[in-house]
Every structure is written in C-alpha cells, then in structure tokens.
Amino acid sequence: MTGDTARVGVLSLHNSKETKAILNAIEDLGHEPFWLRKENTAIEVTDGHVSIEPDVDVVLNRLLLSNTDQPAEHLGLATTFERIRPMLNEPDAVLAAIHKFAAAATLADWNVPVPDALLALSNERLNQGRERFGDVGVYKTAIGTHGGGTWKVDLTEPVNPKVGNRQAFLQRLIERDDEDHRDLRVYVVGDEIVGAMYRYAPEGDWRTNVALGGDVENALDDMPDEAAEMALYASEVMGLDYAGVDLIEGYDGWYVLEVNPTAGFKGLFEATGVSPAPHIAKLAIEKVGGTVDEDRVEMLAGTLDDSRPSCAPPVSKSLFEDTPIIGYIEEVVATGTSGSVQALAKSDTGATRTSIDTSLAAEIGAGPIKSMTRVKSGSNKSGKARPVVDLVIGIGGTQHTVTASVEDRGHMEYPLLLGRDILEHYRVDVRKRVDDDRSDAEDPELLEE
C-alpha cells in the first residue's frame, strides 16, 4: 500500500454497472481504484522479477467467464494475477461455480441440498436416466447466464447431452403449485448477507431472472433462517468471497440452485435499496490491511453509483478492431433440445430479436414456448403476436443463447433472421454473403510470370 491507501484493481474486461459501482465505491471509501482492462493492463517478467501495470495491492475478479467463447484465456489471465497478488473470488472457485453441474456436485458433497441432476456424456446414458425426473424436467447447459441455456422440457421426448458445443444436463424441477413461481437470491459478501430478494417469473415464463423481466421483492426481513444459513454455507463451500446464491423452496424444504460469482446488482438494489458494491470494496481494502469507515460503507450502500469512474482508462482507438465481422447472409448452426441444423441466416440490424421458421424450430426442438411477443412490421403497425422460444445459434464456433420469435418463414428465402440480440457482438458487412457464387467468378485472372 501507499501509506494508508490501498490500491485496488478490478479485473473486468466489460462495462457493467457492477464494475463501475465497485470502482466508485473504492474511491468514495478513500482508497485508489484501478480498472484492469485491455487499454491499461500488462504483466512483465524481467530477470526473474514480475511486475504488473497498473501496480495494485489486491485484485477483485469480475471476469464474466460464462459470456465468452474463450473462458480458458480469461481463467489464465485471472490465475496470473492471483499468483502474484491477493485476489477475491479466485479463479479455481469461480470455475467451479460457473459450471452449474460442478457447483451442484460440490455442494451435494458438502451436504448442501440441491435438486437431483444427471450429466451424461453419451446420448444413450442421458436418455436412459431421464425417466427418473418425471414427464417434465429442467434441461441446462453447464455454463450459461441470465437464464440463457435453461429450458423446461417434456421428458417423454429424448434430449441431447450437448447444446451446440456446450455440455448439458437434466435436473429435477422444483415447484410449489399453490404459489407463484419464485426463487430467492441472497447476496453474500465475506461471511455476511448484505441483501436478499424474492424473484418472480414474468408472465408466460417460469424462470425468475431479472434480465428476463422477472419482478423482485425485498426478502431480507422475512427470509427464513434455514435459507439464510444455507446461502452462507454454500458460498463458503464454493470458496467465494462474494456471491449471489440462488435458492428455491420445495414442499420438503430449501434447495440451492446456483452460486453466481458475478451476480448483478440491479434487481437487488431495486428490491432492497442496498448495493453490495461498497461491501465488496471494503472486503478488498481490508484484505491488504486497509481501513474503512463502517458508517461510510452503510451510507454508500444506499446508492448505486454506476457512473463512469474517474479511473476509467481512455477508450482504445482500436475498440472495434477485434470485433468479428458477420455477413449479410451467414451460415449458422441452430440448436434446440433435440438436435442441431446448419442453415442460412439473414442479418437484420432493424430487428430487435432473432426469429426462426416454424418448421425448423420443430425440427431441432426449439422450445417449449415461453411467452408471446408482439412484432411490428411496415404493413402491420399494431404488431402481430408470435411465440418465443430459447434458441442457441452457433456462428464460427461462438454460441449465442437467445430468446427467438417463431414465425412461418416458408415463403421467405432464409429460415433464420439474426436480430440485434446477436448482431450486437459483430460488425455487419452487407457485401459479404455465403450464398453469393459470383465472388469467385469476378476475381480477375492473374498472369503467370
């Protein structure tokens, strides 16, 4: 440390509200924040001495491994920092937590109640075991986020052990039929619960994720002791310094569903008026011997300051250089719960969401239908109601889990339309189309020397 000031780095390669709130809280508590990201971070080994830029005393790991197609690269980066500086949410713990089946197995091994589940590498073994979950079960990709890669499925039909290139597994559905479908998110920092909320599924859906439109309600005052103790113990078992622990109540008690190492703050703050950011900042500062004013922490927790931090490095001029290019017409792999199909898709930057032809959706087992959405068009200003389903689209090895609308595209040339839910990750080159055979013919012949 520099005098009494702790230098706290937040390792985050994205621009989330949570990252900004933590950085602002560090500064507001009288210490020095550093945003460790592409524009300003380097690690150097010279004559056996390791140095890092910027030089920090402690690192908060906020990498979103479930949102990248190269999680091993990010894990390696976090591990590098963890070997030379103290780190909160160490890479090994984060890896075990983001892999939902690894987390369930770890928790069960430590006597934490979790729903029955089955992961099998072969199609035959997975479907041999599916009957034990009843006619309806939960089907999940082992790594996913914001409710993506999670389906309620009809288990009278077979399922695949993988969705695209991601491992999937079956889990028993926990429901209480006499109540609205809800779960409990408990936010743990260190050995304390700083907030808790009930999350209710939006109309037409069964998942409670705030990112999917679920409603929230403060649960801190009436949360059962059993659930609170289970959340604290689950976070400890997973080895996380801070986590959002998701629990659900069945007829026979509480179960832990997931332990999220990078849980969002938006829904929690909306429900409780409490931000975990200053509590996380305090934990990091105290880890390296720094001190904070407890009253200041409590005061800051009553706001969610996600404005641009003063320590944010200048945005690189090459911001878009690493963004992959997608063509106007692309060949993609569409995957549902029962199969995958290679198909041509049209890019449409004017469409909010991706859409899929009805017959193709049925062929791959896209669904079940989650809800209805109203889609406007030039000829129908009031909009037409269409069903929406979860769908995995693979583009060049990258998997995108989206909520796609289903429509009859039989009269159209392409069975898939890529909306901004996918295109936001790319630059669109309208001249590029995989179905254009003219490209080879138009190349001028070269004269041999």
C-alpha positions as a Markdown table, in Angstrom:
| # | Residue | x | y | z |
|---|---|---|---|---|
| 1 | Met | 0.0 | 0.0 | 0.0 |
| 2 | Thr | 0.9 | 3.6 | -0.4 |
| 3 | Gly | 0.7 | 4.9 | 3.2 |
| 4 | Asp | -2.8 | 4.2 | 4.4 |
| 5 | Thr | -4.2 | 4.0 | 0.9 |
| 6 | Ala | -4.9 | 0.6 | -0.7 |
| 7 | Arg | -4.6 | 0.3 | -4.4 |
| 8 | Val | -7.5 | -2.0 | -5.5 |
| 9 | Gly | -7.6 | -3.4 | -9.1 |
| 10 | Val | -10.9 | -4.6 | -10.5 |
| 11 | Leu | -10.2 | -7.1 | -13.3 |
| 12 | Ser | -13.1 | -6.6 | -15.7 |
| 13 | Leu | -13.0 | -6.6 | -19.5 |
| 14 | His | -16.6 | -5.4 | -19.8 |
| 15 | Asn | -18.5 | -2.2 | -19.0 |
| 16 | Ser | -21.1 | -3.5 | -16.4 |
| 17 | Lys | -22.9 | -1.4 | -13.9 |
| 18 | Glu | -21.4 | -3.6 | -11.1 |
| 19 | Thr | -17.8 | -3.0 | -12.2 |
| 20 | Lys | -18.4 | 0.8 | -12.2 |
| 21 | Ala | -20.2 | 0.8 | -8.9 |
| 22 | Ile | -17.4 | -1.1 | -7.2 |
| 23 | Leu | -14.7 | 1.2 | -8.6 |
| 24 | Asn | -16.6 | 4.3 | -7.5 |
| 25 | Ala | -17.2 | 2.8 | -4.0 |
| 26 | Ile | -13.4 | 2.1 | -3.6 |
| 27 | Glu | -12.7 | 5.8 | -4.3 |
| 28 | Asp | -15.6 | 7.0 | -2.1 |
| 29 | Leu | -14.1 | 5.0 | 0.7 |
| 30 | Gly | -10.8 | 6.9 | 0.4 |
| 31 | His | -8.7 | 4.4 | -1.5 |
| 32 | Glu | -7.3 | 4.2 | -5.0 |
| 33 | Pro | -9.2 | 2.2 | -7.7 |
| 34 | Phe | -7.8 | 0.8 | -10.9 |
| 35 | Trp | -9.8 | -0.7 | -13.7 |
| 36 | Leu | -7.8 | -3.6 | -15.1 |
| 37 | Arg | -8.8 | -3.9 | -18.7 |
| 38 | Lys | -7.4 | -4.1 | -22.3 |
| 39 | Glu | -6.3 | -0.4 | -22.5 |
| 40 | Asn | -4.0 | -0.3 | -19.5 |
| 41 | Thr | -3.0 | -3.7 | -18.2 |
| 42 | Ala | 0.3 | -5.5 | -18.7 |
| 43 | Ile | 2.4 | -8.1 | -16.8 |
| 44 | Glu | 6.1 | -8.3 | -17.3 |
| 45 | Val | 8.8 | -10.7 | -16.2 |
| 46 | Thr | 12.4 | -9.2 | -16.2 |
| 47 | Asp | 15.4 | -11.1 | -14.8 |
| 48 | Gly | 13.1 | -13.2 | -12.6 |
| 49 | His | 11.1 | -10.2 | -11.3 |
| 50 | Val | 7.4 | -9.9 | -12.0 |
| 51 | Ser | 5.8 | -6.5 | -12.3 |
| 52 | Ile | 2.2 | -5.5 | -13.2 |
| 53 | Glu | 0.7 | -2.4 | -14.7 |
| 54 | Pro | -1.0 | -0.7 | -13.1 |
| 55 | Asp | 0.6 | -1.7 | -9.8 |
| 56 | Val | -2.1 | -2.8 | -7.4 |
| 57 | Asp | -2.1 | -4.3 | -3.9 |
| 58 | Val | -5.2 | -6.6 | -4.4 |
| 59 | Val | -7.4 | -7.7 | -7.3 |
| 60 | Leu | -11.2 | -8.1 | -7.4 |
| 61 | Asn | -12.0 | -10.8 | -10.1 |
| 62 | Arg | -15.1 | -9.7 | -12.1 |
| 63 | Leu | -14.4 | -11.6 | -15.3 |
| 64 | Leu | -17.6 | -12.9 | -16.9 |
| 65 | Leu | -16.4 | -16.4 | -18.0 |
| 66 | Ser | -19.9 | -17.6 | -18.9 |
| 67 | Asn | -20.2 | -14.8 | -21.6 |
| 68 | Thr | -17.0 | -15.6 | -23.5 |
| 69 | Asp | -16.2 | -18.3 | -26.1 |
| 70 | Gln | -12.7 | -18.4 | -24.7 |
| 71 | Pro | -13.1 | -18.9 | -20.9 |
| 72 | Ala | -9.7 | -20.6 | -20.6 |
| 73 | Glu | -8.0 | -17.4 | -21.8 |
| 74 | His | -9.7 | -15.4 | -19.1 |
| 75 | Leu | -9.1 | -18.0 | -16.5 |
| 76 | Gly | -5.4 | -17.9 | -17.3 |
| 77 | Leu | -5.3 | -14.2 | -17.0 |
| 78 | Ala | -7.0 | -14.2 | -13.6 |
| 79 | Thr | -4.7 | -17.0 | -12.5 |
| 80 | Thr | -1.7 | -15.0 | -13.5 |
| 81 | Phe | -2.8 | -12.1 | -11.3 |
| 82 | Glu | -3.8 | -14.5 | -8.5 |
| 83 | Arg | -0.3 | -16.0 | -8.4 |
| 84 | Ile | 1.3 | -12.6 | -7.7 |
| 85 | Arg | -1.3 | -10.5 | -5.9 |
| 86 | Pro | -4.1 | -11.3 | -3.4 |
| 87 | Met | -7.3 | -11.9 | -5.2 |
| 88 | Leu | -11.0 | -12.0 | -4.2 |
| 89 | Asn | -13.0 | -14.7 | -6.0 |
| 90 | Glu | -10.0 | -16.8 | -7.0 |
| 91 | Pro | -10.1 | -18.5 | -10.5 |
| 92 | Asp | -10.5 | -22.1 | -9.2 |
| 93 | Ala | -13.5 | -21.1 | -7.1 |
| 94 | Val | -15.0 | -19.1 | -10.0 |
| 95 | Leu | -14.6 | -22.0 | -12.4 |
| 96 | Ala | -16.3 | -24.5 | -10.1 |
| 97 | Ala | -19.2 | -22.0 | -9.6 |
| 98 | Ile | -19.9 | -21.1 | -13.2 |
| 99 | His | -20.0 | -24.8 | -14.2 |
| 100 | Lys | -23.5 | -25.5 | -12.8 |
| 101 | Phe | -23.1 | -29.2 | -12.6 |
| 102 | Ala | -19.6 | -28.9 | -10.9 |
| 103 | Ala | -21.2 | -26.5 | -8.4 |
| 104 | Ala | -24.1 | -28.9 | -7.7 |
| 105 | Ala | -21.7 | -31.8 | -7.2 |
| 106 | Thr | -19.5 | -29.7 | -4.9 |
| 107 | Leu | -22.5 | -28.6 | -2.8 |
| 108 | Ala | -24.0 | -32.0 | -2.6 |
| 109 | Asp | -20.7 | -33.4 | -1.5 |
| 110 | Trp | -20.8 | -30.9 | 1.4 |
| 111 | Asn | -24.4 | -31.8 | 2.3 |
| 112 | Val | -26.0 | -28.8 | 0.8 |
| 113 | Pro | -29.4 | -29.7 | -0.6 |
| 114 | Val | -29.5 | -29.4 | -4.4 |
| 115 | Pro | -32.1 | -30.7 | -6.9 |
| 116 | Asp | -31.4 | -34.2 | -8.3 |
| 117 | Ala | -29.5 | -34.0 | -11.5 |
| 118 | Leu | -27.9 | -36.1 | -14.2 |
| 119 | Leu | -24.9 | -35.3 | -16.5 |
| 120 | Ala | -24.0 | -37.9 | -19.0 |
| 121 | Leu | -21.5 | -37.7 | -21.9 |
| 122 | Ser | -23.4 | -40.1 | -24.1 |
| 123 | Asn | -26.9 | -39.7 | -25.6 |
| 124 | Glu | -27.8 | -43.2 | -24.6 |
| 125 | Arg | -26.9 | -42.8 | -20.9 |
| 126 | Leu | -28.6 | -39.4 | -20.6 |
| 127 | Asn | -31.9 | -40.7 | -22.1 |
| 128 | Gln | -31.8 | -43.9 | -20.0 |
| 129 | Gly | -31.9 | -41.8 | -16.9 |
| 130 | Arg | -34.4 | -39.1 | -17.9 |
| 131 | Glu | -37.4 | -41.0 | -16.8 |
| 132 | Arg | -36.5 | -40.6 | -13.1 |
| 133 | Phe | -37.2 | -36.9 | -13.4 |
| 134 | Gly | -40.8 | -37.4 | -14.4 |
| 135 | Asp | -42.6 | -36.1 | -17.5 |
| 136 | Val | -41.3 | -32.6 | -17.1 |
| 137 | Gly | -37.8 | -31.6 | -16.1 |
| 138 | Val | -35.2 | -28.8 | -16.3 |
| 139 | Tyr | -32.6 | -29.0 | -19.1 |
| 140 | Lys | -29.5 | -26.8 | -18.7 |
| 141 | Thr | -26.2 | -26.1 | -20.4 |
| 142 | Ala | -23.5 | -26.5 | -17.8 |
| 143 | Ile | -22.3 | -22.9 | -18.5 |
| 144 | Gly | -24.9 | -20.2 | -19.1 |
| 145 | Thr | -26.0 | -16.8 | -17.8 |
| 146 | His | -29.1 | -14.6 | -17.4 |
| 147 | Gly | -31.3 | -17.7 | -17.7 |
| 148 | Gly | -30.0 | -18.5 | -21.1 |
| 149 | Gly | -29.4 | -22.2 | -21.8 |
| 150 | Thr | -32.1 | -23.2 | -19.4 |
| 151 | Trp | -35.3 | -25.0 | -20.5 |
| 152 | Lys | -38.3 | -26.7 | -19.0 |
| 153 | Val | -38.6 | -29.8 | -21.2 |
| 154 | Asp | -41.1 | -32.6 | -22.0 |
| 155 | Leu | -39.1 | -35.6 | -20.9 |
| 156 | Thr | -41.3 | -38.0 | -22.8 |
| 157 | Glu | -39.1 | -36.9 | -25.7 |
| 158 | Pro | -35.3 | -37.6 | -25.9 |
| 159 | Val | -32.8 | -34.8 | -25.2 |
| 160 | Asn | -29.2 | -34.4 | -26.3 |
| 161 | Pro | -26.1 | -34.4 | -24.0 |
| 162 | Lys | -24.8 | -31.2 | -25.6 |
| 163 | Val | -26.3 | -28.0 | -26.9 |
| 164 | Gly | -24.0 | -26.8 | -29.6 |
| 165 | Asn | -20.6 | -27.2 | -28.1 |
| 166 | Arg | -21.7 | -26.9 | -24.5 |
| 167 | Gln | -22.4 | -29.8 | -22.2 |
| 168 | Ala | -25.9 | -30.1 | -20.9 |
| 169 | Phe | -27.6 | -31.9 | -18.1 |
| 170 | Leu | -31.0 | -32.8 | -16.6 |
| 171 | Gln | -32.3 | -31.5 | -13.3 |
| 172 | Arg | -35.4 | -32.2 | -11.3 |
| 173 | Leu | -38.0 | -29.4 | -11.5 |
| 174 | Ile | -38.8 | -27.9 | -8.1 |
| 175 | Glu | -42.2 | -26.3 | -8.0 |
| 176 | Arg | -44.9 | -25.4 | -5.4 |
| 177 | Asp | -48.1 | -25.5 | -7.4 |
| 178 | Asp | -50.0 | -23.4 | -4.9 |
| 179 | Glu | -47.8 | -20.3 | -5.2 |
| 180 | Asp | -46.4 | -18.0 | -7.9 |
| 181 | His | -43.1 | -19.4 | -9.3 |
| 182 | Arg | -40.4 | -17.6 | -7.4 |
| 183 | Asp | -36.9 | -18.1 | -6.1 |
| 184 | Leu | -34.6 | -16.4 | -3.6 |
| 185 | Arg | -31.4 | -14.5 | -4.4 |
| 186 | Val | -29.2 | -14.0 | -1.4 |
| 187 | Tyr | -26.1 | -11.7 | -1.8 |
| 188 | Val | -23.2 | -12.8 | 0.4 |
| 189 | Val | -20.1 | -10.7 | 0.9 |
| 190 | Gly | -17.5 | -12.3 | 3.2 |
| 191 | Asp | -19.4 | -14.0 | 5.9 |
| 192 | Glu | -22.3 | -11.6 | 5.8 |
| 193 | Ile | -25.6 | -11.3 | 3.9 |
| 194 | Val | -25.8 | -7.8 | 2.6 |
| 195 | Gly | -29.1 | -8.2 | 0.7 |
| 196 | Ala | -31.8 | -10.7 | -0.4 |
| 197 | Met | -34.7 | -10.6 | -2.8 |
| 198 | Tyr | -37.5 | -12.9 | -4.0 |
| 199 | Arg | -37.6 | -13.0 | -7.8 |
| 200 | Tyr | -40.9 | -13.8 | -9.6 |
| 201 | Ala | -41.1 | -15.2 | -13.1 |
| 202 | Pro | -42.6 | -12.9 | -15.7 |
| 203 | Glu | -45.9 | -13.8 | -17.2 |
| 204 | Gly | -45.6 | -16.8 | -19.6 |
| 205 | Asp | -42.2 | -17.9 | -18.3 |
| 206 | Trp | -41.0 | -20.0 | -15.4 |
| 207 | Arg | -37.5 | -18.5 | -15.0 |
| 208 | Thr | -37.1 | -15.7 | -12.5 |
| 209 | Asn | -34.0 | -13.9 | -13.9 |
| 210 | Val | -34.2 | -10.1 | -13.7 |
| 211 | Ala | -32.6 | -9.9 | -17.1 |
| 212 | Leu | -35.6 | -11.8 | -18.5 |
| 213 | Gly | -38.1 | -9.4 | -16.9 |
| 214 | Gly | -38.8 | -11.0 | -13.6 |
| 215 | Asp | -40.3 | -9.0 | -10.7 |
| 216 | Val | -38.4 | -8.5 | -7.4 |
| 217 | Glu | -39.3 | -8.1 | -3.8 |
| 218 | Asn | -37.2 | -7.4 | -0.7 |
| 219 | Ala | -36.7 | -10.6 | 1.3 |
| 220 | Leu | -34.2 | -9.5 | 3.9 |
| 221 | Asp | -36.7 | -9.0 | 6.7 |
| 222 | Asp | -38.7 | -12.2 | 6.3 |
| 223 | Met | -36.2 | -14.6 | 4.8 |
| 224 | Pro | -36.3 | -18.0 | 6.6 |
| 225 | Asp | -33.3 | -18.7 | 8.8 |
| 226 | Glu | -32.8 | -22.0 | 7.0 |
| 227 | Ala | -32.4 | -20.3 | 3.7 |
| 228 | Ala | -30.0 | -17.6 | 5.1 |
| 229 | Glu | -27.8 | -20.2 | 6.7 |
| 230 | Met | -27.8 | -22.3 | 3.6 |
| 231 | Ala | -26.7 | -19.4 | 1.5 |
| 232 | Leu | -23.8 | -18.5 | 3.8 |
| 233 | Tyr | -22.7 | -22.1 | 3.9 |
| 234 | Ala | -23.0 | -22.6 | 0.1 |
| 235 | Ser | -20.8 | -19.5 | -0.5 |
| 236 | Glu | -18.2 | -20.8 | 1.9 |
| 237 | Val | -18.3 | -24.3 | 0.4 |
| 238 | Met | -17.7 | -22.9 | -3.1 |
| 239 | Gly | -14.7 | -20.8 | -1.8 |
| 240 | Leu | -16.1 | -17.5 | -3.0 |
| 241 | Asp | -15.5 | -14.2 | -1.3 |
| 242 | Tyr | -18.7 | -12.7 | -2.7 |
| 243 | Ala | -21.6 | -14.4 | -4.5 |
| 244 | Gly | -25.3 | -14.3 | -5.4 |
| 245 | Val | -26.7 | -17.6 | -4.1 |
| 246 | Asp | -30.0 | -18.7 | -5.7 |
| 247 | Leu | -32.3 | -20.9 | -3.7 |
| 248 | Ile | -35.8 | -22.3 | -4.3 |
| 249 | Glu | -38.3 | -23.7 | -1.8 |
| 250 | Gly | -39.9 | -27.1 | -2.5 |
| 251 | Tyr | -42.6 | -28.9 | -0.4 |
| 252 | Asp | -39.8 | -30.6 | 1.5 |
| 253 | Gly | -37.5 | -27.6 | 2.2 |
| 254 | Trp | -35.0 | -25.3 | 0.5 |
| 255 | Tyr | -32.5 | -26.2 | -2.3 |
| 256 | Val | -29.6 | -24.3 | -3.7 |
| 257 | Leu | -29.9 | -23.8 | -7.5 |
| 258 | Glu | -26.7 | -21.9 | -8.3 |
| 259 | Val | -23.9 | -19.8 | -6.7 |
| 260 | Asn | -23.1 | -16.9 | -9.0 |
| 261 | Pro | -19.6 | -15.3 | -8.6 |
| 262 | Thr | -20.5 | -12.2 | -10.7 |
| 263 | Ala | -24.2 | -11.7 | -9.7 |
| 264 | Gly | -25.8 | -8.5 | -10.9 |
| 265 | Phe | -26.8 | -5.6 | -8.5 |
| 266 | Lys | -29.7 | -4.1 | -10.5 |
| 267 | Gly | -32.5 | -6.3 | -9.3 |
| 268 | Leu | -31.2 | -6.4 | -5.7 |
| 269 | Phe | -30.9 | -2.6 | -5.5 |
| 270 | Glu | -34.4 | -2.2 | -6.9 |
| 271 | Ala | -35.8 | -4.6 | -4.4 |
| 272 | Thr | -33.9 | -3.7 | -1.3 |
| 273 | Gly | -32.3 | -0.2 | -1.8 |
| 274 | Val | -28.9 | -1.9 | -0.9 |
| 275 | Ser | -25.9 | -2.0 | -3.2 |
| 276 | Pro | -23.3 | -4.7 | -2.5 |
| 277 | Ala | -20.6 | -2.5 | -4.1 |
| 278 | Pro | -19.2 | -0.8 | -1.0 |
| 279 | His | -19.3 | -4.0 | 0.9 |
| 280 | Ile | -17.2 | -5.7 | -1.8 |
| 281 | Ala | -14.8 | -2.7 | -1.9 |
| 282 | Lys | -14.4 | -2.9 | 1.9 |
| 283 | Leu | -13.6 | -6.6 | 1.8 |
| 284 | Ala | -10.8 | -6.0 | -0.8 |
| 285 | Ile | -9.4 | -3.0 | 1.1 |
| 286 | Glu | -9.3 | -4.8 | 4.4 |
| 287 | Lys | -7.7 | -7.9 | 2.8 |
| 288 | Val | -4.4 | -5.9 | 2.4 |
| 289 | Gly | -4.6 | -4.1 | 5.7 |
| 290 | Gly | -6.5 | -1.0 | 4.7 |
| 291 | Thr | -9.2 | 0.5 | 6.8 |
| 292 | Val | -12.6 | 2.0 | 6.0 |
| 293 | Asp | -15.3 | 3.9 | 7.9 |
| 294 | Glu | -18.2 | 1.5 | 8.6 |
| 295 | Asp | -20.7 | 4.3 | 8.6 |
| 296 | Arg | -19.5 | 5.4 | 5.2 |
| 297 | Val | -19.9 | 1.9 | 3.9 |
| 298 | Glu | -23.6 | 1.8 | 5.1 |
| 299 | Met | -24.2 | 5.2 | 3.6 |
| 300 | Leu | -22.8 | 4.3 | 0.2 |
| 301 | Ala | -24.7 | 1.1 | 0.2 |
| 302 | Gly | -27.9 | 3.2 | -0.1 |
| 303 | Thr | -26.9 | 4.3 | -3.6 |
| 304 | Leu | -25.9 | 2.6 | -6.8 |
| 305 | Asp | -23.3 | 4.9 | -8.3 |
| 306 | Asp | -22.7 | 3.3 | -11.7 |
| 307 | Ser | -21.5 | 6.5 | -13.4 |
| 308 | Arg | -18.2 | 6.3 | -15.4 |
| 309 | Pro | -15.4 | 6.0 | -12.8 |
| 310 | Ser | -12.7 | 8.6 | -12.7 |
| 311 | Cys | -10.1 | 5.8 | -13.0 |
| 312 | Ala | -11.6 | 4.5 | -16.3 |
| 313 | Pro | -8.7 | 4.4 | -18.9 |
| 314 | Pro | -9.2 | 6.2 | -22.2 |
| 315 | Val | -11.1 | 4.0 | -24.7 |
| 316 | Ser | -8.7 | 2.5 | -27.2 |
| 317 | Lys | -8.9 | 3.8 | -30.7 |
| 318 | Ser | -8.9 | 0.2 | -31.9 |
| 319 | Leu | -12.1 | -0.6 | -30.0 |
| 320 | Phe | -13.7 | -2.3 | -33.0 |
| 321 | Glu | -10.6 | -3.9 | -34.4 |
| 322 | Asp | -11.2 | -7.1 | -32.5 |
| 323 | Thr | -14.9 | -7.2 | -33.2 |
| 324 | Pro | -15.6 | -10.1 | -35.7 |
| 325 | Ile | -17.4 | -9.4 | -39.0 |
| 326 | Ile | -20.6 | -11.1 | -40.0 |
| 327 | Gly | -22.0 | -11.1 | -43.4 |
| 328 | Tyr | -25.5 | -10.1 | -44.7 |
| 329 | Ile | -26.1 | -13.8 | -45.3 |
| 330 | Glu | -24.3 | -16.2 | -43.0 |
| 331 | Glu | -24.2 | -20.0 | -42.5 |
| 332 | Val | -25.1 | -20.8 | -38.8 |
| 333 | Val | -25.9 | -23.8 | -36.7 |
| 334 | Ala | -29.3 | -23.6 | -34.9 |
| 335 | Thr | -29.6 | -25.9 | -31.9 |
| 336 | Gly | -32.6 | -26.9 | -29.7 |
| 337 | Thr | -33.0 | -29.5 | -27.1 |
| 338 | Ser | -33.3 | -32.4 | -29.6 |
| 339 | Gly | -30.9 | -31.5 | -32.4 |
| 340 | Ser | -28.9 | -29.1 | -34.5 |
| 341 | Val | -29.2 | -28.0 | -38.1 |
| 342 | Gln | -26.9 | -26.0 | -40.3 |
| 343 | Ala | -28.8 | -23.2 | -42.1 |
| 344 | Leu | -28.5 | -19.9 | -43.8 |
| 345 | Ala | -29.5 | -16.8 | -41.9 |
| 346 | Lys | -30.0 | -13.2 | -42.9 |
| 347 | Ser | -28.7 | -10.3 | -40.8 |
| 348 | Asp | -31.2 | -7.7 | -40.0 |
| 349 | Thr | -30.0 | -4.8 | -37.8 |
| 350 | Gly | -33.5 | -3.4 | -37.7 |
| 351 | Ala | -34.8 | -6.4 | -35.8 |
| 352 | Thr | -34.6 | -6.4 | -32.0 |
| 353 | Arg | -34.7 | -10.2 | -31.7 |
| 354 | Thr | -33.7 | -13.2 | -33.8 |
| 355 | Ser | -36.5 | -15.2 | -35.4 |
| 356 | Ile | -36.7 | -18.8 | -36.7 |
| 357 | Asp | -39.1 | -20.6 | -39.1 |
| 358 | Thr | -41.8 | -22.7 | -37.5 |
| 359 | Ser | -40.7 | -26.0 | -39.2 |
| 360 | Leu | -37.1 | -25.5 | -38.4 |
| 361 | Ala | -37.9 | -24.8 | -34.8 |
| 362 | Ala | -39.9 | -28.0 | -34.6 |
| 363 | Glu | -37.1 | -30.0 | -36.3 |
| 364 | Ile | -34.5 | -29.0 | -33.7 |
| 365 | Gly | -36.7 | -29.0 | -30.6 |
| 366 | Ala | -36.6 | -25.2 | -30.0 |
| 367 | Gly | -38.9 | -24.6 | -27.1 |
| 368 | Pro | -41.1 | -25.0 | -25.3 |
| 369 | Ile | -42.9 | -21.8 | -26.0 |
| 370 | Lys | -42.1 | -19.4 | -23.2 |
| 371 | Ser | -44.4 | -16.5 | -23.9 |
| 372 | Met | -45.8 | -14.3 | -26.7 |
| 373 | Thr | -44.2 | -11.2 | -28.2 |
| 374 | Arg | -45.7 | -8.6 | -30.4 |
| 375 | Val | -43.7 | -7.9 | -33.5 |
| 376 | Lys | -44.4 | -4.7 | -35.6 |
| 377 | Ser | -43.8 | -4.5 | -39.3 |
| 378 | Gly | -44.3 | -1.9 | -42.0 |
| 379 | Ser | -47.6 | -3.5 | -43.1 |
| 380 | Asn | -48.9 | -4.1 | -39.6 |
| 381 | Lys | -48.2 | -1.1 | -37.3 |
| 382 | Ser | -50.1 | -2.7 | -34.4 |
| 383 | Gly | -47.9 | -5.7 | -34.4 |
| 384 | Lys | -48.6 | -9.4 | -34.7 |
| 385 | Ala | -48.3 | -11.8 | -31.7 |
| 386 | Arg | -45.7 | -14.5 | -32.1 |
| 387 | Pro | -44.5 | -17.2 | -29.7 |
| 388 | Val | -40.9 | -17.0 | -28.4 |
| 389 | Val | -38.5 | -19.9 | -27.5 |
| 390 | Asp | -35.0 | -20.3 | -26.3 |
| 391 | Leu | -32.6 | -21.0 | -29.2 |
| 392 | Val | -28.8 | -21.5 | -29.5 |
| 393 | Ile | -27.2 | -20.0 | -32.6 |
| 394 | Gly | -23.6 | -21.0 | -33.4 |
| 395 | Ile | -21.5 | -18.7 | -35.6 |
| 396 | Gly | -18.0 | -19.7 | -36.4 |
| 397 | Gly | -17.7 | -21.7 | -33.1 |
| 398 | Thr | -19.3 | -19.0 | -30.9 |
| 399 | Gln | -22.5 | -19.9 | -29.2 |
| 400 | His | -25.3 | -17.3 | -28.7 |
| 401 | Thr | -28.3 | -18.3 | -26.5 |
| 402 | Val | -31.2 | -16.0 | -27.4 |
| 403 | Thr | -35.0 | -15.8 | -27.0 |
| 404 | Ala | -36.2 | -16.0 | -30.6 |
| 405 | Ser | -39.6 | -15.5 | -32.1 |
| 406 | Val | -41.2 | -18.3 | -34.1 |
| 407 | Glu | -42.9 | -17.5 | -37.4 |
| 408 | Asp | -43.8 | -19.1 | -40.7 |
| 409 | Arg | -40.9 | -18.2 | -42.9 |
| 410 | Gly | -41.8 | -20.8 | -45.5 |
| 411 | His | -42.4 | -18.1 | -48.1 |
| 412 | Met | -39.1 | -16.4 | -47.4 |
| 413 | Glu | -35.7 | -17.4 | -48.8 |
| 414 | Tyr | -34.0 | -17.8 | -45.4 |
| 415 | Pro | -35.3 | -19.8 | -42.4 |
| 416 | Leu | -33.5 | -17.7 | -39.9 |
| 417 | Leu | -33.2 | -14.0 | -39.3 |
| 418 | Leu | -30.4 | -12.7 | -37.0 |
| 419 | Gly | -31.5 | -9.7 | -34.9 |
| 420 | Arg | -29.6 | -7.2 | -32.7 |
| 421 | Asp | -29.6 | -9.7 | -29.8 |
| 422 | Ile | -26.8 | -11.5 | -31.8 |
| 423 | Leu | -25.6 | -8.8 | -34.2 |
| 424 | Glu | -24.5 | -6.5 | -31.2 |
| 425 | His | -21.5 | -8.8 | -30.9 |
| 426 | Tyr | -20.4 | -8.2 | -34.6 |
| 427 | Arg | -19.8 | -5.7 | -37.3 |
| 428 | Val | -22.1 | -6.4 | -40.3 |
| 429 | Asp | -20.6 | -6.3 | -43.8 |
| 430 | Val | -23.6 | -6.1 | -46.2 |
| 431 | Arg | -21.3 | -7.1 | -49.1 |
| 432 | Lys | -20.5 | -10.4 | -47.6 |
| 433 | Arg | -22.9 | -13.3 | -48.2 |
| 434 | Val | -22.1 | -17.0 | -48.2 |
| 435 | Asp | -24.7 | -17.8 | -50.9 |
| 436 | Asp | -23.1 | -15.5 | -53.5 |
| 437 | Asp | -21.3 | -17.6 | -56.1 |
| 438 | Arg | -20.3 | -14.5 | -58.1 |
| 439 | Ser | -17.3 | -13.8 | -55.8 |
| 440 | Asp | -15.0 | -16.4 | -57.5 |
| 441 | Ala | -16.1 | -15.5 | -61.0 |
| 442 | Glu | -15.4 | -11.8 | -60.5 |
| 443 | Asp | -11.9 | -12.3 | -59.4 |
| 444 | Pro | -9.5 | -11.2 | -62.2 |
| 445 | Glu | -7.2 | -13.9 | -63.6 |
| 446 | Leu | -3.6 | -13.5 | -62.7 |
| 447 | Leu | -0.9 | -13.8 | -65.4 |
| 448 | Glu | 1.8 | -16.3 | -64.7 |
| 449 | Glu | 5.3 | -14.9 | -64.9 |
